Amino acid sequence: MGRNGVRFWLYIRAVVARTYRAFSYVIERVRQVVRAIPVRDWLRAGLRRPWPALAFLVVGLLTGLLLNRYPLLVPGTRGPEVREVHQLLAVRGLYHAPVRDVYTLDTVRAVRDFQRANRLPAHGLVGPATWEALHRPLPAPPEPGPVAASRGGVSDRDTVLLLAHLVAGEAADEPFAGKVAVAAVALNRTRHPAFPSTVPGVIFQPDAFESVENGQFYRPVTAEDLRAAELALQGWDPSGGALYFWNPAKPVNPWIWSRPVVTQIGGHVFAR
């Protein structure tokens, strides 16, 4: 086992030990409280006035719903909730690994950074407090500024706008990571010998993108589209180096399914 593996298990052991001590303390306090409760008197009173008991039941049900809404995520957890955490962290520029359904050490590090930035206990686990902080609305992103370098004789701002229009046309209803992935596919093509070497060349290549053909490419862009284009230009690639994407719910050329699938984000499949 490598050094990182040893550190990981030492960290897990420490978390488990702290959790056990805290849980034992809570159980002991509950026992002390329960011993002091006049249960028989409460039962007699409850038969005469049932409203307090009903109120207690409603509070218990609401608490259960709250706990179900915010599941505890720890290393090794799998599911759509983990993918949502990856996307929420990626939007904030804290998570740069592929967006997947498994809670890894990359997730732990990103969650710790987020917790420190929000003055939460930096333990790397996602509980109710971290969920609440992740779901707070983001401030509006600034207008796009200079990025990377010019591509194909167009300015940096033109490149951002072209990619943002592609995002708006191809991924308007996709999650944010899916928007960045669409822009990243266009950039990946500029570095592949089978495609044009410029962003305009890739986007306007005949039959390359459906939105260019049907006019959706020219719809107004949003601040989120611009931000997705900027992040793709800065190097974030949720597609994992993909060169193609498509919606499996729509009719597509059967050939596309021969390409090695990398991942799926929202309604799009990404492949090389």
For each residue, the residues with C-beta under 8 A, 3 or more apart:
1: 5 6 9
2: 5 6
3: 6 7
4: 7 8 105
5: 1 2 8 9
6: 1 2 3 9 10
7: 3 4 10 11
8: 4 5 11 12 75 105
9: 1 5 6 12 13
10: 6 7 13 14
11: 7 8 14 15 124
12: 8 9 15 16 75
13: 9 10 16 17
14: 10 11 17 18
15: 11 12 18 19 123 125
16: 12 13 19 20
17: 13 14 20 21
18: 14 15 21 22
19: 15 16 22 23
20: 16 17 23 24
21: 17 18 24 25
22: 18 19 25 26
23: 19 20 26 27
24: 20 21 27 28
25: 21 22 28 29
26: 22 23 29 30
27: 23 24 30 31
28: 24 25 31 32
29: 25 26 32 33
30: 26 27 33 34
31: 27 28 34 35
32: 28 29 35 36
33: 29 30 36 37
34: 30 31 37
35: 31 32
36: 32 33
37: 33 34 42
38: 41 42
39: 42 43
40: 43 44
41: 38 44 45
42: 37 38 39 45 46
43: 39 40 46 47
44: 40 41 47 48
45: 41 42 48 49 52
46: 42 43 49 50 52 53
47: 43 44 50
48: 44 45
49: 45 46 52
50: 46 47 53 54
51: 54 55
52: 45 46 49 55 56
53: 46 50 56 57
54: 50 51 57 58
55: 51 52 58 59
56: 52 53 59 60
57: 53 54 60 61
58: 54 55 61 62
59: 55 56 62 63
60: 56 57 63 64
61: 57 58 64 65
62: 58 59 65 66
63: 59 60 66 67
64: 60 61 67 68
65: 61 62 68 69
66: 62 63 69 70 128
67: 63 64 70 71 128
68: 64 65 71
69: 65 66 131
70: 66 67 127 128 131 132
71: 67 68 81
72: 125 126 127
73: 77 81 82 85 103 125 126
74: 77 103 125
75: 8 12 103 104 105 107 108 124
76: 102 103
77: 73 74 81 82 102 103
78: 82 101 102 103
79: 82 83 101
80: 83 84 101
81: 71 73 77 84 85
82: 73 77 78 79 85 86 100 101 102 103 107
83: 79 80 86 87 99 100 101
84: 80 81 87 88
85: 73 81 82 88 89 103 107 111 126 134
86: 82 83 89 90 95 97 99 100 107 177
87: 83 84 90 91 99 175 176 177
88: 84 85 91 92 134 135
89: 85 86 92 94 95 107 110 111 114 134
90: 86 87 93 94 95 96 99 176 177 180 236 238
91: 87 88 138 176 177
92: 88 89 95 114 138
93: 90 231
94: 89 90 110 113 114
95: 86 89 90 92 99 106 107 110
96: 90 106 236
97: 86 100 104 106 107
98: 238 240 263
99: 83 86 87 90 95 177 238 263 265
100: 82 83 86 97 104 263
101: 78 79 80 82 83
102: 76 77 78 82
103: 73 74 75 76 77 78 82 85 107 108
104: 75 97 100 107 108
105: 4 8 75 108 109
106: 95 96 97 109 110
107: 75 82 85 86 89 95 97 103 104 110 111 124
108: 75 103 104 105 111 112 124 125
109: 105 106 112 113 124
110: 89 94 95 106 107 113 114
111: 85 89 107 108 114 115 124 125 126 130
112: 108 109 115 116 122 123 124
113: 94 109 110 116 117
114: 89 92 94 110 111 117 118 120 130 133 134
115: 111 112 118 120 121 122 123 124 130 133
116: 112 113 119 120 122
117: 113 114
118: 114 115 133
119: 116
120: 114 115 116 129 130 133
121: 115
122: 112 115 116
123: 15 112 115
124: 11 75 107 108 109 111 112 115
125: 15 72 73 74 108 111 130
126: 72 73 85 111 130 131 134
127: 70 72 130 131
128: 66 67 70 131 132
129: 120 132 133
130: 111 114 115 120 125 126 127 133 134
131: 69 70 126 127 128 134 135
132: 70 128 129 135 136
133: 114 115 118 120 129 130 136
134: 85 88 89 114 126 130 131
135: 88 131 132
136: 132 133
137:
138: 91 92 141
139:
140: 223
141: 138 223 224 226 227
142: 145
143: 226
144: 147 157 160 161 226 227 229 230
145: 142
146: 156
147: 144 156 159 160 230 233 234
148: 156 233 234
149: 156
150: 153 154 155 156 159
151: 154 159 190 198 199
152: 190 197 198 199 200 201
153: 150 198
154: 150 151 158 159 162 198 199 200
155: 150 158 159
156: 146 147 148 149 150 159 160
157: 144 160 161
158: 154 155 161 162
159: 147 150 151 154 155 156 162 163 199 229 233
160: 144 147 156 157 163 164 226 229 230 233
161: 144 157 158 164 165 221 226 229
162: 154 158 159 165 166 199 200 203
163: 159 160 166 167 183 186 187 199 203 228 229 232 233
164: 160 161 167 168 183 221 225 226 228 229
165: 161 162 168 169 217 218 219 221 225
166: 162 163 169 170 182 183 186 203 209 211 217 229
167: 163 164 170 171 172 179 182 183 221 225 228 229
168: 164 165 171 172 211 216 217 219 220 221 222 225
169: 165 166 172 209 211 212 216 217 218 219
170: 166 167 182 209 210 211 216 245
171: 167 168 174 178 179 181 182 228 266 268
172: 167 168 169 216 219
173: 266 267
174: 171 178 179 182 265 266 267 268
175: 87 178 179 265 266
176: 87 90 91 179 180 224 228
177: 86 87 90 91 99 180 181 238 265 266
178: 171 174 175 181 182 238 265 266 267 268
179: 167 171 174 175 176 182 183 224 225 228
180: 90 176 177 183 184 228 231 232 236 237 238
181: 171 177 178 184 185 237 238 239 242 245 265 268 270
182: 166 167 170 171 174 178 179 185 186 228 239 245 268
183: 163 164 166 167 179 180 186 187 228 229 231 232 233
184: 180 181 187 188 232 236 237 238 239 242
185: 181 182 188 189 239 242 243 244 245 270
186: 163 166 182 183 189 190 199 202 203 232
187: 163 183 184 190 191 199 232 233 237
188: 184 185 191 192 237 239 241 242 243
189: 185 186 192 194 195 196 202 243
190: 151 152 186 187 195 196 197 198 199 201 202
191: 187 188 197
192: 188 189 195 243
193:
194: 189 243
195: 189 190 192 201 202 205 243
196: 189 190 201 202 205
197: 152 190 191 201
198: 151 152 153 154 190 201 202
199: 151 152 154 159 162 163 186 187 190 202 203
200: 152 154 162 203 204
201: 152 190 195 196 197 198 204 205
202: 186 189 190 195 196 198 199 205 208
203: 162 163 166 186 199 200 208 209 212 217
204: 200 201 208 212
205: 195 196 201 202 208
206:
207: 213
208: 202 203 204 205 212
209: 166 169 170 203 212 213 217
210: 170 213 214 216
211: 166 168 169 170 214 215 216 217
212: 169 203 204 208 209 217
213: 207 209 210
214: 210 211
215: 211 218
216: 168 169 170 172 210 211 219
217: 165 166 168 169 203 209 211 212
218: 165 169 215
219: 165 168 169 172 216
220: 168
221: 161 164 165 167 168 225 226
222: 168 225 226
223: 140 141 226 227
224: 141 176 179 227 228
225: 164 165 167 168 179 221 222 228 229
226: 141 143 144 160 161 164 221 222 223 229 230
227: 141 144 223 224 230 231
228: 163 164 167 171 176 179 180 182 183 224 225 231 232
229: 144 159 160 161 163 164 166 167 183 225 226 232 233
230: 144 147 160 226 227 233 234
231: 93 180 183 227 228 234 236
232: 163 180 183 184 186 187 228 229 235 236 237
233: 147 148 159 160 163 183 187 229 230
234: 147 148 230 231
235: 232
236: 90 96 180 184 231 232
237: 180 181 184 187 188 232 240 241
238: 90 98 99 177 178 180 181 184 263 265
239: 181 182 184 185 188 242 245 262 263 265 270
240: 98 237 262 263 270
241: 188 237 262 272
242: 181 184 185 188 239 245 262 263 270 271 272
243: 185 188 189 192 194 195 259 271 272
244: 185 256 259 270 271 272
245: 170 181 182 185 239 242 268 269 270 271
246: 250 252 256 268 269
247: 250 252 267 268 269
248: 252 267 269
249: 267
250: 246 247
251:
252: 246 247 248 256 257
253: 256
254: 257 258
255: 258
256: 244 246 252 253 259 271
257: 252 254
258: 254 255
259: 243 244 256 271 272
260: 271 272
261: 264 269 270 271
262: 239 240 241 242 270 271 272
263: 98 99 100 238 239 240 242 269 270
264: 261 268 269 270
265: 99 174 175 177 178 181 238 239 268 270
266: 171 173 174 175 177 178
267: 173 174 178 247 248 249
268: 171 174 178 181 182 245 246 247 264 265
269: 245 246 247 248 261 263 264
270: 181 185 239 240 242 244 245 261 262 263 264 265
271: 242 243 244 245 256 259 260 261 262
272: 241 242 243 244 259 260 262
